[in-house]
Amino acid sequence: MQKPLFSVLIANFNNGKYIAACLDSVLNQDYLHLEIVIIDDASTDQSLAIIAPYLNQHHPIKLIKNSENQGVGYTKKRCIDEATGEICGFVDPDDTITPNAVAAMVSMHQQHPEASLLYSDYYECDENLRTIGAYQSAQVVNSQAHFFNDEGKIGPFASFKKSSYQKTKGLNTYLKRAIDQDLYLKLYDVGECLHLPLKLYHYRMHANGLATKAQTNLAYYWFWVVKILRAQDKGINLEQDFAKTFVRAASLKHWIKADQLFRKSPLYKLFRFFK
């Protein structure tokens, strides 16, 4: 069976501290027929100097620089637009993937040509990539109009067929966060989303990541932007859902308790990936 080209997509902004480990994990893949597409969103740190020695080595690496900072929506969309692979998958520049990640995804895509998106389980890691936990997802129910990935089942490592993506409107460049959620929901609407029960991704938790309270609160807002836009396309009214999850917690005396409950919910795991 012919091996399809896999495009590893990396949207980078000021992740010079971590991007070498990310690239090393991609270059260490068991699957060799791949390309790496890096879009740098006008980084002001040492990112480009760290990336430079990796160019023209091993797998083809395409480095493209935004002339000015455009934000994650624009940058991740450009990653996909510049990719030439039949199958694509995002790896955030502060995270890594296991050596078998791409091979496992390609194999399952070949077994399931009807699938638009595949998603795996992942490891939770500290700043030094030491494993501190693991998350095991589950299979979502496909073909549901009222699906919004509220339980966070679809997450990294996720890969998708570019032909499926081309059936969608494409990523929303307006979004400043929750861009992965936007991608997952759009792909959900054009084909099956299947769970691959393997831990293929190392999610790094660090001080500048999205697990902080301030970052999570912002992610919550953008999550609802994505939900409302999808609901509008589907003719779904989310007023009651919004009231249950937000309005009742709006008063100060209820906010602390609501925040604590939220951090114990499946949604909290999902929000940490909104980059």
Backbone as CSV, one residue per row, in Angstrom:
resi,resn,N_x,N_y,N_z,CA_x,CA_y,CA_z,C_x,C_y,C_z
1,MET,0.841,-1.189,0.000,0.000,0.000,0.000,0.883,1.248,0.000
2,GLN,0.556,2.201,-0.865,1.351,3.415,-0.973,1.298,4.215,0.324
3,LYS,2.441,4.742,0.716,2.503,5.515,1.939,2.140,6.974,1.661
4,PRO,1.110,7.490,2.320,0.738,8.892,2.112,1.713,9.822,2.826
5,LEU,1.841,11.028,2.307,2.664,12.037,2.957,1.897,12.604,4.148
6,PHE,2.569,12.682,5.280,1.974,13.234,6.501,2.624,14.580,6.782
7,SER,1.799,15.613,6.964,2.302,16.957,7.282,2.142,17.229,8.770
8,VAL,3.255,17.384,9.457,3.233,17.799,10.863,3.213,19.324,10.887
9,LEU,2.202,19.885,11.517,1.977,21.328,11.486,2.330,21.939,12.836
10,ILE,3.171,22.976,12.804,3.615,23.635,14.031,3.409,25.140,13.879
11,ALA,2.527,25.695,14.679,2.296,27.146,14.703,3.065,27.699,15.897
12,ASN,4.111,28.464,15.626,5.004,28.902,16.705,4.930,30.396,16.952
13,PHE,4.915,30.739,18.237,5.111,32.122,18.645,5.826,32.134,19.987
14,ASN,7.090,32.549,19.960,7.887,32.710,21.183,7.966,31.446,22.033
15,ASN,8.125,30.298,21.370,8.299,29.045,22.094,9.713,28.498,21.928
16,GLY,10.674,29.420,21.839,12.059,29.002,21.670,12.576,28.104,22.779
17,LYS,12.011,28.232,23.962,12.460,27.426,25.093,12.147,25.952,24.895
18,TYR,11.120,25.647,24.110,10.643,24.269,24.022,10.682,23.672,22.611
19,ILE,10.831,24.493,21.582,10.584,23.992,20.233,11.616,22.962,19.781
20,ALA,12.820,22.996,20.310,13.815,21.987,19.914,13.331,20.583,20.293
21,ALA,12.786,20.433,21.481,12.268,19.125,21.906,11.120,18.695,21.017
22,CYS,10.281,19.649,20.639,9.170,19.350,19.737,9.690,18.816,18.402
23,LEU,10.632,19.538,17.808,11.181,19.122,16.511,11.918,17.787,16.619
24,ASP,12.654,17.588,17.691,13.358,16.313,17.878,12.371,15.150,17.892
25,SER,11.231,15.341,18.540,10.242,14.266,18.616,9.647,13.958,17.252
26,VAL,9.505,14.980,16.414,8.974,14.760,15.067,10.021,14.084,14.181
27,LEU,11.254,14.514,14.295,12.316,13.925,13.484,12.640,12.496,13.907
28,ASN,12.196,12.114,15.091,12.451,10.775,15.615,11.303,9.808,15.326
29,GLN,10.438,10.150,14.387,9.279,9.301,14.079,9.674,8.016,13.357
30,ASP,8.924,6.958,13.654,9.108,5.693,12.940,8.684,5.824,11.482
31,TYR,7.758,6.706,11.216,7.219,6.912,9.868,8.059,7.978,9.182
32,LEU,8.619,7.663,8.017,9.590,8.552,7.390,9.009,9.465,6.312
33,HIS,7.829,9.113,5.782,7.286,9.898,4.663,6.456,11.052,5.225
34,LEU,7.185,12.061,5.718,6.491,13.202,6.316,7.227,14.492,6.001
35,GLU,6.508,15.595,6.180,7.085,16.928,6.081,6.716,17.696,7.342
36,ILE,7.497,18.716,7.641,7.224,19.568,8.799,6.960,20.981,8.281
37,VAL,5.811,21.518,8.638,5.450,22.870,8.234,5.410,23.736,9.482
38,ILE,6.308,24.709,9.566,6.362,25.630,10.699,5.973,27.021,10.215
39,ILE,4.944,27.591,10.818,4.616,28.990,10.566,4.965,29.750,11.832
40,ASP,5.908,30.681,11.722,6.303,31.482,12.876,5.542,32.798,12.845
41,ASP,4.842,33.075,13.928,3.969,34.250,13.991,4.716,35.470,14.526
42,ALA,5.811,35.828,13.836,6.619,37.010,14.179,7.160,36.923,15.604
43,SER,7.802,35.812,15.913,8.377,35.626,17.248,9.428,36.688,17.542
44,THR,9.521,37.055,18.814,10.526,38.038,19.238,11.573,37.412,20.155
45,ASP,11.493,36.095,20.359,12.497,35.421,21.178,13.518,34.745,20.273
46,GLN,14.164,33.709,20.764,15.228,33.037,20.010,14.705,31.908,19.132
47,SER,13.410,31.834,18.900,12.809,30.708,18.167,13.478,30.447,16.823
48,LEU,13.615,31.476,16.015,14.128,31.278,14.656,15.574,30.792,14.666
49,ALA,16.371,31.278,15.596,17.760,30.829,15.699,17.826,29.359,16.094
50,ILE,16.891,28.908,16.909,16.864,27.504,17.334,16.368,26.607,16.201
51,ILE,15.435,27.095,15.420,14.901,26.312,14.303,15.911,26.179,13.176
52,ALA,16.714,27.212,12.953,17.608,27.278,11.783,18.458,26.028,11.570
53,PRO,19.125,25.471,12.598,19.963,24.284,12.355,19.184,23.049,11.898
54,TYR,17.882,23.042,12.108,17.062,21.899,11.715,16.696,21.924,10.229
55,LEU,16.831,23.062,9.590,16.407,23.177,8.199,17.312,22.360,7.290
56,ASN,16.699,21.767,6.275,17.425,20.975,5.270,18.099,19.732,5.846
57,GLN,17.619,19.255,6.973,18.124,18.022,7.549,16.985,17.019,7.681
58,HIS,17.288,15.766,7.446,16.322,14.692,7.621,15.078,14.919,6.762
59,HIS,13.943,15.153,7.406,12.706,15.378,6.681,12.646,16.821,6.183
60,PRO,11.917,17.038,5.080,11.753,18.416,4.612,11.063,19.275,5.667
61,ILE,11.660,20.420,5.956,11.080,21.368,6.900,10.822,22.676,6.166
62,LYS,9.586,23.080,6.172,9.192,24.330,5.527,8.953,25.367,6.619
63,LEU,9.795,26.404,6.657,9.650,27.475,7.642,9.155,28.729,6.948
64,ILE,8.011,29.224,7.393,7.419,30.431,6.831,7.169,31.407,7.972
65,LYS,7.509,32.677,7.740,7.395,33.684,8.794,6.298,34.679,8.441
66,ASN,5.374,34.859,9.374,4.410,35.946,9.207,5.147,37.276,9.331
67,SER,4.816,38.221,8.477,5.504,39.519,8.505,5.188,40.307,9.771
68,GLU,4.032,40.038,10.348,3.655,40.629,11.628,2.804,39.632,12.388
69,ASN,2.675,39.851,13.680,1.921,38.917,14.502,0.445,38.914,14.101
70,GLN,-0.058,37.746,13.742,-1.421,37.614,13.218,-2.356,36.868,14.160
71,GLY,-1.815,36.158,15.117,-2.664,35.392,16.015,-2.777,33.931,15.593
72,VAL,-3.286,33.117,16.514,-3.281,31.672,16.311,-4.235,31.224,15.211
73,GLY,-5.375,31.907,15.059,-6.325,31.504,14.020,-5.708,31.602,12.640
74,TYR,-5.142,32.746,12.344,-4.489,32.970,11.048,-3.323,32.003,10.867
75,THR,-2.515,31.853,11.900,-1.284,31.067,11.783,-1.566,29.587,11.587
76,LYS,-2.527,29.049,12.323,-2.843,27.625,12.145,-3.518,27.376,10.793
77,LYS,-4.324,28.307,10.351,-4.917,28.159,9.021,-3.831,28.155,7.952
78,ARG,-2.853,29.019,8.118,-1.760,29.070,7.140,-0.957,27.777,7.160
79,CYS,-0.795,27.180,8.320,-0.122,25.874,8.400,-0.801,24.871,7.468
80,ILE,-2.114,24.791,7.567,-2.850,23.829,6.736,-2.763,24.208,5.269
81,ASP,-2.897,25.480,4.959,-2.847,25.930,3.566,-1.509,25.598,2.917
82,GLU,-0.437,25.663,3.684,0.907,25.414,3.135,1.270,23.934,3.105
83,ALA,0.493,23.096,3.779,0.797,21.665,3.844,0.500,20.986,2.516
84,THR,1.339,20.043,2.144,1.132,19.276,0.914,0.784,17.817,1.193
85,GLY,0.737,17.429,2.464,0.446,16.049,2.808,-1.022,15.697,2.658
86,GLU,-1.279,14.428,2.435,-2.658,13.926,2.391,-3.286,13.892,3.778
87,ILE,-2.431,13.723,4.781,-2.879,13.689,6.175,-2.085,14.743,6.945
88,CYS,-2.741,15.457,7.840,-2.102,16.526,8.606,-2.380,16.348,10.093
89,GLY,-1.478,16.869,10.903,-1.694,16.847,12.343,-0.909,17.950,13.017
90,PHE,-1.547,18.679,13.927,-0.876,19.747,14.659,-0.128,19.190,15.861
91,VAL,1.068,19.725,16.072,1.815,19.516,17.312,2.186,20.902,17.817
92,ASP,1.739,21.245,19.011,2.078,22.560,19.545,3.564,22.615,19.884
93,PRO,4.205,23.759,19.706,5.665,23.845,19.826,6.209,23.618,21.219
94,ASP,5.355,23.613,22.234,5.823,23.305,23.586,5.492,21.875,23.995
95,ASP,4.996,21.081,23.051,4.648,19.687,23.322,5.473,18.760,22.432
96,THR,5.328,17.455,22.645,6.019,16.470,21.818,5.078,15.307,21.516
97,ILE,5.489,14.471,20.551,4.737,13.267,20.225,5.635,12.042,20.385
98,THR,5.011,10.905,20.591,5.757,9.665,20.761,6.303,9.204,19.409
99,PRO,7.358,8.378,19.396,7.973,7.973,18.123,7.036,7.260,17.159
100,ASN,5.990,6.617,17.666,5.064,5.868,16.811,3.818,6.663,16.446
101,ALA,3.751,7.931,16.818,2.517,8.702,16.673,2.047,8.807,15.229
102,VAL,2.931,9.228,14.347,2.531,9.412,12.950,2.207,8.082,12.291
103,ALA,3.034,7.064,12.519,2.791,5.748,11.926,1.436,5.194,12.355
104,ALA,1.108,5.346,13.628,-0.166,4.841,14.134,-1.338,5.570,13.486
105,MET,-1.213,6.880,13.318,-2.274,7.660,12.691,-2.447,7.289,11.220
106,VAL,-1.345,7.175,10.512,-1.427,6.837,9.080,-2.080,5.473,8.896
107,SER,-1.677,4.503,9.698,-2.239,3.163,9.583,-3.751,3.178,9.782
108,MET,-4.224,3.914,10.781,-5.661,3.933,11.049,-6.416,4.718,9.974
109,HIS,-5.805,5.781,9.456,-6.442,6.505,8.355,-6.621,5.589,7.143
110,GLN,-5.633,4.769,6.872,-5.733,3.856,5.738,-6.806,2.796,5.971
111,GLN,-6.982,2.394,7.212,-8.018,1.413,7.531,-9.417,2.024,7.494
112,HIS,-9.487,3.346,7.664,-10.786,4.027,7.738,-10.808,5.226,6.779
113,PRO,-10.938,4.957,5.486,-10.950,6.057,4.518,-12.125,7.004,4.703
114,GLU,-13.170,6.548,5.393,-14.346,7.398,5.614,-14.125,8.402,6.743
115,ALA,-13.099,8.216,7.555,-12.865,9.075,8.710,-12.236,10.397,8.280
116,SER,-12.738,11.479,8.814,-12.146,12.787,8.549,-11.074,13.112,9.575
117,LEU,-11.273,12.646,10.821,-10.397,13.011,11.935,-10.169,11.822,12.847
118,LEU,-8.942,11.647,13.294,-8.599,10.656,14.305,-7.992,11.384,15.494
119,TYR,-8.251,10.876,16.694,-7.685,11.511,17.884,-7.250,10.442,18.874
120,SER,-6.233,10.773,19.665,-5.620,9.784,20.543,-5.789,10.153,22.008
121,ASP,-5.161,9.378,22.871,-5.009,9.711,24.284,-3.688,10.465,24.441
122,TYR,-3.408,10.939,25.659,-2.181,11.719,25.831,-1.640,11.598,27.247
123,TYR,-0.360,11.964,27.380,0.288,12.050,28.679,0.299,13.507,29.143
124,GLU,0.061,13.710,30.425,0.272,15.021,31.032,1.684,15.045,31.603
125,CYS,2.414,16.125,31.316,3.818,16.202,31.728,4.102,17.517,32.443
126,ASP,5.143,17.523,33.252,5.559,18.769,33.880,6.407,19.559,32.887
127,GLU,6.969,20.653,33.328,7.720,21.524,32.412,8.899,20.812,31.775
128,ASN,9.437,19.801,32.450,10.589,19.057,31.946,10.189,17.780,31.213
129,LEU,8.913,17.677,30.868,8.358,16.543,30.135,8.392,15.237,30.915
130,ARG,8.439,15.339,32.230,8.278,14.139,33.055,6.788,13.851,33.178
131,THR,6.398,12.612,32.955,4.988,12.241,32.996,4.437,12.349,34.409
132,ILE,3.330,13.078,34.541,2.685,13.223,35.843,1.256,12.670,35.826
133,GLY,0.802,12.247,34.660,-0.540,11.695,34.556,-0.836,11.297,33.123
134,ALA,-2.013,10.789,32.919,-2.413,10.381,31.572,-3.912,10.567,31.427
135,TYR,-4.324,10.831,30.204,-5.747,11.009,29.926,-6.167,10.005,28.871
136,GLN,-7.160,9.216,29.206,-7.713,8.256,28.257,-9.056,8.764,27.781
137,SER,-9.191,8.981,26.495,-10.417,9.515,25.930,-11.383,8.372,25.616
138,ALA,-12.353,8.646,24.777,-13.345,7.647,24.393,-13.917,8.027,23.035
139,GLN,-14.630,7.112,22.436,-15.212,7.350,21.122,-16.415,8.287,21.229
140,VAL,-16.428,9.325,20.416,-17.597,10.210,20.370,-18.685,9.564,19.516
141,VAL,-19.905,10.012,19.726,-21.006,9.601,18.865,-20.996,10.518,17.648
142,ASN,-20.897,9.945,16.475,-20.820,10.738,15.250,-22.208,11.121,14.737
143,SER,-22.215,12.092,13.835,-23.418,12.521,13.109,-24.491,13.100,14.024
144,GLN,-24.074,13.838,15.046,-25.011,14.491,15.949,-24.973,16.005,15.706
145,ALA,-26.122,16.602,15.366,-26.166,18.044,15.103,-25.803,18.846,16.341
146,HIS,-26.146,18.328,17.524,-25.940,19.068,18.760,-24.618,18.683,19.431
147,PHE,-23.639,18.254,18.663,-22.334,17.884,19.213,-21.430,19.115,19.274
148,PHE,-20.843,19.358,20.462,-19.930,20.491,20.617,-18.634,20.091,21.324
149,ASN,-18.361,18.812,21.421,-17.158,18.314,22.088,-17.057,18.834,23.519
150,ASP,-18.195,18.975,24.175,-18.228,19.530,25.526,-17.446,18.694,26.532
151,GLU,-17.373,17.404,26.315,-16.658,16.541,27.256,-15.169,16.469,26.945
152,GLY,-14.753,17.137,25.891,-13.336,17.175,25.561,-12.760,15.858,25.092
153,LYS,-13.599,14.995,24.532,-13.098,13.695,24.081,-12.139,13.826,22.903
154,ILE,-12.428,14.753,21.988,-11.533,14.962,20.849,-10.430,15.921,21.277
155,GLY,-9.206,15.445,21.202,-8.063,16.254,21.595,-6.794,15.695,20.996
156,PRO,-5.646,16.170,21.447,-4.376,15.718,20.855,-4.044,14.283,21.258
157,PHE,-3.315,13.611,20.425,-2.841,13.958,19.104,-3.976,13.752,18.119
158,ALA,-4.297,14.761,17.314,-5.369,14.645,16.332,-4.783,14.797,14.939
159,SER,-5.276,13.988,14.018,-4.840,14.099,12.626,-6.056,14.035,11.717
160,PHE,-5.926,14.627,10.551,-7.082,14.723,9.658,-6.646,14.649,8.200
161,LYS,-7.577,14.190,7.384,-7.329,14.149,5.950,-7.523,15.552,5.380
162,LYS,-6.571,16.011,4.591,-6.696,17.356,4.040,-7.888,17.449,3.098
163,SER,-8.212,16.365,2.429,-9.384,16.367,1.551,-10.663,16.604,2.338
164,SER,-10.699,16.135,3.580,-11.861,16.391,4.443,-11.897,17.853,4.854
165,TYR,-10.748,18.390,5.227,-10.672,19.803,5.614,-11.142,20.702,4.476
166,GLN,-10.816,20.331,3.257,-11.191,21.156,2.107,-12.695,21.162,1.849
167,LYS,-13.426,20.295,2.517,-14.890,20.299,2.417,-15.517,21.294,3.401
168,THR,-14.707,21.846,4.293,-15.205,22.769,5.307,-14.983,24.222,4.862
169,LYS,-15.446,25.143,5.698,-15.196,26.568,5.454,-13.753,26.955,5.759
170,GLY,-13.023,26.078,6.389,-11.665,26.399,6.809,-11.660,27.030,8.192
171,LEU,-10.490,27.089,8.789,-10.375,27.654,10.124,-10.763,29.125,10.144
172,ASN,-11.346,29.536,11.253,-11.787,30.915,11.434,-10.615,31.759,11.927
173,THR,-10.103,32.642,11.085,-8.924,33.435,11.445,-9.224,34.495,12.496
174,TYR,-10.484,34.727,12.796,-10.861,35.683,13.840,-10.515,35.164,15.224
175,LEU,-10.491,33.846,15.389,-10.318,33.242,16.703,-8.922,33.482,17.260
176,LYS,-8.874,33.857,18.520,-7.601,34.045,19.221,-7.264,32.833,20.093
177,ARG,-8.252,32.032,20.391,-8.086,30.779,21.119,-9.151,29.806,20.611
178,ALA,-9.093,28.583,21.113,-10.076,27.549,20.743,-10.046,27.214,19.260
179,ILE,-8.946,27.474,18.595,-8.854,27.203,17.161,-8.896,25.698,16.887
180,ASP,-8.322,24.901,17.787,-8.385,23.450,17.601,-9.822,22.955,17.719
181,GLN,-10.565,23.535,18.649,-11.974,23.181,18.789,-12.732,23.493,17.501
182,ASP,-12.446,24.634,16.910,-13.073,25.015,15.640,-12.769,23.975,14.562
183,LEU,-11.517,23.544,14.512,-11.109,22.535,13.536,-11.823,21.209,13.781
184,TYR,-11.855,20.753,15.025,-12.479,19.475,15.335,-13.953,19.462,14.948
185,LEU,-14.664,20.530,15.285,-16.099,20.566,15.011,-16.386,20.623,13.516
186,LYS,-15.567,21.334,12.773,-15.782,21.412,11.330,-15.502,20.062,10.672
187,LEU,-14.479,19.376,11.120,-14.182,18.058,10.571,-15.229,17.032,11.004
188,TYR,-15.759,17.177,12.201,-16.827,16.306,12.688,-18.028,16.348,11.741
189,ASP,-18.285,17.516,11.177,-19.463,17.694,10.331,-19.300,17.128,8.920
190,VAL,-18.075,16.754,8.531,-17.884,16.278,7.158,-17.439,14.817,7.081
191,GLY,-17.287,14.170,8.225,-16.874,12.764,8.210,-16.814,12.210,9.623
192,GLU,-16.501,10.939,9.737,-16.434,10.311,11.052,-15.180,10.740,11.814
193,CYS,-15.347,10.924,13.114,-14.223,11.182,14.009,-14.021,9.932,14.861
194,LEU,-12.832,9.354,14.793,-12.580,8.072,15.443,-11.480,8.183,16.482
195,HIS,-11.689,7.473,17.592,-10.723,7.463,18.687,-9.694,6.367,18.470
196,LEU,-8.432,6.715,18.564,-7.334,5.758,18.519,-6.812,5.600,19.947
197,PRO,-7.088,4.479,20.597,-6.788,4.325,22.024,-5.314,4.066,22.312
198,LEU,-4.482,5.003,21.935,-3.050,4.963,22.223,-2.629,6.327,22.753
199,LYS,-1.695,6.349,23.669,-1.169,7.614,24.185,-0.011,8.039,23.274
200,LEU,-0.272,9.058,22.464,0.663,9.460,21.425,1.210,10.872,21.603
201,TYR,0.763,11.581,22.626,1.080,13.001,22.752,1.527,13.303,24.169
202,HIS,2.542,14.164,24.294,2.992,14.636,25.600,2.594,16.109,25.731
203,TYR,1.635,16.362,26.605,1.177,17.729,26.839,1.963,18.324,27.996
204,ARG,2.728,19.368,27.696,3.594,19.987,28.698,2.844,21.075,29.473
205,MET,2.829,20.953,30.791,2.207,21.960,31.640,3.305,22.860,32.206
206,HIS,3.183,24.159,31.967,4.213,25.083,32.443,3.592,26.435,32.769
207,ALA,4.379,27.296,33.347,3.871,28.563,33.885,3.231,29.446,32.832
208,ASN,3.698,29.359,31.600,3.147,30.194,30.530,2.099,29.469,29.704
209,GLY,1.726,28.279,30.142,0.743,27.497,29.402,-0.673,27.916,29.723
210,LEU,-1.615,27.066,29.322,-3.018,27.433,29.428,-3.729,26.817,30.620
211,ALA,-2.977,26.224,31.541,-3.604,25.619,32.706,-3.797,26.615,33.844
212,THR,-3.340,27.850,33.662,-3.531,28.856,34.693,-4.961,29.361,34.666
213,LYS,-5.399,29.923,35.791,-6.784,30.392,35.888,-7.086,31.471,34.861
214,ALA,-6.165,32.446,34.713,-6.410,33.546,33.778,-6.550,33.032,32.354
215,GLN,-5.672,32.120,31.964,-5.709,31.584,30.607,-6.969,30.748,30.393
216,THR,-7.361,29.990,31.405,-8.545,29.153,31.283,-9.801,29.997,31.125
217,ASN,-9.876,31.097,31.855,-11.033,31.976,31.735,-11.156,32.551,30.331
218,LEU,-10.028,32.926,29.729,-10.054,33.431,28.362,-10.462,32.322,27.388
219,ALA,-9.939,31.126,27.621,-10.300,29.994,26.767,-11.791,29.714,26.838
220,TYR,-12.377,29.892,28.022,-13.810,29.673,28.206,-14.616,30.593,27.297
221,TYR,-14.196,31.850,27.202,-14.878,32.798,26.324,-14.807,32.345,24.868
222,TRP,-13.602,32.003,24.412,-13.437,31.629,23.004,-14.099,30.301,22.687
223,PHE,-14.162,29.412,23.667,-14.891,28.167,23.485,-16.354,28.464,23.149
224,TRP,-16.932,29.432,23.862,-18.324,29.782,23.595,-18.482,30.499,22.261
225,VAL,-17.499,31.241,21.848,-17.561,31.850,20.505,-17.675,30.756,19.454
226,VAL,-16.836,29.737,19.557,-16.860,28.628,18.607,-18.198,27.901,18.661
227,LYS,-18.687,27.636,19.880,-19.965,26.944,20.018,-21.107,27.739,19.386
228,ILE,-21.139,29.026,19.641,-22.236,29.853,19.123,-22.195,29.938,17.605
229,LEU,-21.006,30.045,17.037,-20.898,30.094,15.578,-21.383,28.786,14.953
230,ARG,-21.020,27.660,15.561,-21.493,26.372,15.034,-23.004,26.248,15.213
231,ALA,-23.506,26.678,16.367,-24.942,26.616,16.615,-25.712,27.452,15.599
232,GLN,-25.153,28.594,15.242,-25.792,29.444,14.243,-25.892,28.719,12.906
233,ASP,-24.825,28.045,12.515,-24.839,27.287,11.260,-25.871,26.158,11.302
234,LYS,-26.069,25.586,12.490,-26.970,24.446,12.629,-28.396,24.851,12.988
235,GLY,-28.612,26.141,13.238,-29.938,26.573,13.659,-30.291,26.101,15.059
236,ILE,-29.280,26.022,15.937,-29.470,25.542,17.298,-29.417,26.723,18.262
237,ASN,-30.332,26.752,19.219,-30.373,27.792,20.231,-29.666,27.286,21.493
238,LEU,-28.567,27.941,21.878,-27.789,27.516,23.041,-28.094,28.337,24.291
239,GLU,-29.169,29.071,24.282,-29.486,29.956,25.392,-29.534,29.205,26.723
240,GLN,-30.221,28.063,26.755,-30.352,27.317,28.000,-29.024,26.711,28.445
241,ASP,-28.235,26.231,27.472,-26.920,25.694,27.808,-26.040,26.778,28.411
242,PHE,-26.088,27.961,27.836,-25.288,29.070,28.340,-25.720,29.438,29.756
243,ALA,-27.023,29.484,29.977,-27.541,29.839,31.295,-27.088,28.840,32.357
244,LYS,-27.093,27.572,32.014,-26.715,26.537,32.972,-25.245,26.611,33.349
245,THR,-24.388,26.949,32.380,-22.950,26.882,32.623,-22.316,28.204,32.994
246,PHE,-22.974,29.314,32.717,-22.325,30.598,32.941,-23.142,31.576,33.775
247,VAL,-24.351,31.847,33.352,-25.134,32.894,33.997,-25.335,32.619,35.479
248,ARG,-25.602,31.385,35.837,-25.855,31.055,37.241,-24.610,31.217,38.107
249,ALA,-23.447,31.257,37.480,-22.203,31.414,38.230,-21.669,32.834,38.157
250,ALA,-22.469,33.748,37.622,-21.976,35.089,37.356,-21.799,35.923,38.620
251,SER,-22.621,35.723,39.625,-22.490,36.521,40.831,-21.222,36.136,41.574
252,LEU,-20.651,37.084,42.268,-19.364,36.874,42.920,-19.402,35.743,43.935
253,LYS,-20.481,35.637,44.710,-20.516,34.633,45.766,-20.571,33.218,45.226
254,HIS,-21.037,33.075,43.967,-21.084,31.744,43.359,-19.868,31.474,42.469
255,TRP,-19.122,32.515,42.118,-18.065,32.347,41.110,-16.959,31.408,41.581
256,ILE,-16.503,31.565,42.823,-15.405,30.733,43.307,-15.784,29.258,43.281
257,LYS,-16.984,28.954,43.760,-17.441,27.563,43.743,-17.574,27.067,42.311
258,ALA,-18.119,27.912,41.431,-18.283,27.510,40.027,-16.938,27.245,39.383
259,ASP,-15.963,28.082,39.701,-14.624,27.917,39.135,-14.011,26.602,39.604
260,GLN,-14.189,26.282,40.895,-13.659,25.033,41.430,-14.315,23.825,40.776
261,LEU,-15.619,23.894,40.583,-16.327,22.800,39.929,-15.893,22.666,38.490
262,PHE,-15.712,23.803,37.825,-15.293,23.788,36.426,-13.938,23.105,36.263
263,ARG,-13.022,23.370,37.192,-11.688,22.790,37.092,-11.690,21.274,37.304
264,LYS,-12.773,20.754,37.859,-12.900,19.302,38.036,-13.646,18.653,36.869
265,SER,-14.132,19.473,35.959,-14.963,18.956,34.872,-14.124,18.524,33.678
266,PRO,-14.678,17.696,32.791,-13.960,17.298,31.571,-13.611,18.485,30.694
267,LEU,-14.413,19.546,30.744,-14.144,20.714,29.907,-12.805,21.344,30.239
268,TYR,-12.414,21.301,31.511,-11.159,21.933,31.904,-9.977,21.307,31.173
269,LYS,-10.020,19.982,31.026,-8.964,19.316,30.275,-8.919,19.824,28.845
270,LEU,-10.081,20.030,28.266,-10.167,20.495,26.886,-9.597,21.896,26.744
271,PHE,-9.918,22.803,27.665,-9.535,24.198,27.521,-8.027,24.397,27.546
272,ARG,-7.318,23.515,28.179,-5.856,23.699,28.283,-5.170,23.581,26.933
273,PHE,-5.876,23.078,25.947,-5.263,22.918,24.623,-5.589,24.058,23.690
274,PHE,-6.363,25.048,24.144,-6.789,26.134,23.266,-5.655,27.131,23.119
275,LYS,-4.852,26.965,22.096,-3.681,27.815,21.901,-3.835,28.622,20.623
